[in-house]
């Protein structure tokens, strides 16, 4: 039990450090031609795999908090975040924090469900959903909380909301899902082989 607790704390500390590095340096964003691929959800997915829903939620909450701080220029500044915080700082906090916390929480259950079928596939599927749910929750909360503001209405420019979201996230979201699937699948598989992640025999 003591060894398990030490492993859990070590994984959480390492993934928190990675999230901090991603928030304060450009390392968490990979430019590929005109695309910009974010890797921020990968540490959250790994915590969800190793530590379950609670660990995923904690990591997601840390990511969400760091994302909110970027609205104020702490870390790599976010132009959109700064604009939303100027409109309503509380709603900006909700929009940045809650989707990431919820994402991490759900990822823990997603992995638990798919590991029963195949643990290695479960890691890859968890990686895919880490990016998919992050995009879905982030954009949904943006439209829900700020959809009536002049800023978001200007971005929508009279388009259907679904069309706007698809156009806004573009190919980047698809590539992020592929990258998260591959990376989390590989890291999760390595952690299973190293017996850091215990797979029940039921």
PyMOL commands that set and color helices and strands:
alter all, ss='L'
color gray80, all
select helices_A, chain A and resi 2-24+26-28+40-72+79-87+89-115+119-146+150-156+161-193
alter helices_A, ss='H'
color red, helices_A
select strands_A, chain A and resi 29-32+35-38
alter strands_A, ss='S'
color yellow, strands_A
deselect
rebuild
show_as cartoon
